[in-house]
Amino acid sequence: MFKSHNSRSQKFRIVILLIATMLLIANLFRIEYGQLLSGENLGEAFGILANLFLIAAMRVSLRYTAKNGES
């Protein structure tokens, strides 16, 4: 039972990673690069930054569980 819980947890992390990647790509298309730090683009820039941090956290989490043999 414990192993199936880790498997579900691992799959959930992968799904979160894929969703964050798709949202990052969507934000990259929506941003206006000519006025990168304008008020209109500031929300998109923070969204990109948040998605980058989320992707990094999920990758570290996946590597940690793979390294420790928990998956």
C-alpha positions in Angstrom: 0.0 0.0 0.0 2.8 2.4 0.8 4.4 1.8 -2.6 1.1 2.7 -4.4 0.9 5.9 -2.5 4.4 6.9 -3.6 3.5 6.0 -7.2 0.4 8.2 -7.0 2.4 11.0 -5.5 5.1 10.7 -8.2 2.4 10.8 -11.0 0.8 13.8 -9.3 4.2 15.7 -9.3 4.7 14.9 -13.0 1.2 16.2 -13.8 1.9 19.4 -11.9 5.2 19.7 -13.8 3.5 19.3 -17.1 0.8 21.9 -16.2 3.4 24.4 -15.0 5.3 23.9 -18.3 2.2 24.5 -20.4 1.3 27.6 -18.4 4.8 28.9 -18.8 4.6 28.5 -22.5 1.2 30.3 -22.6 2.6 33.2 -20.5 5.6 33.5 -22.9 3.2 33.9 -25.8 1.1 36.5 -24.0 3.9 38.8 -22.9 4.7 41.9 -24.9 8.5 41.9 -25.1 8.8 45.6 -26.3 7.5 46.8 -22.9 8.8 44.1 -20.6 8.5 45.9 -17.3 5.3 47.9 -17.9 2.3 47.6 -15.7 0.5 45.5 -18.2 3.3 42.9 -18.5 4.2 42.8 -14.8 1.6 40.2 -14.0 2.7 38.0 -16.9 6.3 38.4 -15.8 5.5 37.3 -12.3 3.5 34.4 -13.7 6.5 33.3 -15.7 8.7 33.6 -12.6 6.2 31.6 -10.5 6.0 28.9 -13.1 9.8 28.7 -13.3 10.1 28.3 -9.5 7.3 25.6 -9.6 9.0 23.7 -12.4 12.3 23.8 -10.5 10.7 22.6 -7.3 9.0 19.7 -9.0 12.2 18.7 -10.7 14.1 18.8 -7.5 11.4 16.8 -5.7 11.3 14.1 -8.5 15.1 13.8 -8.4 15.2 13.6 -4.6 12.6 10.8 -4.5 14.4 8.9 -7.4 17.8 9.3 -5.7 16.5 8.0 -2.3 14.6 5.1 -4.0 11.3 6.2 -2.6 9.5 5.8 -5.9 
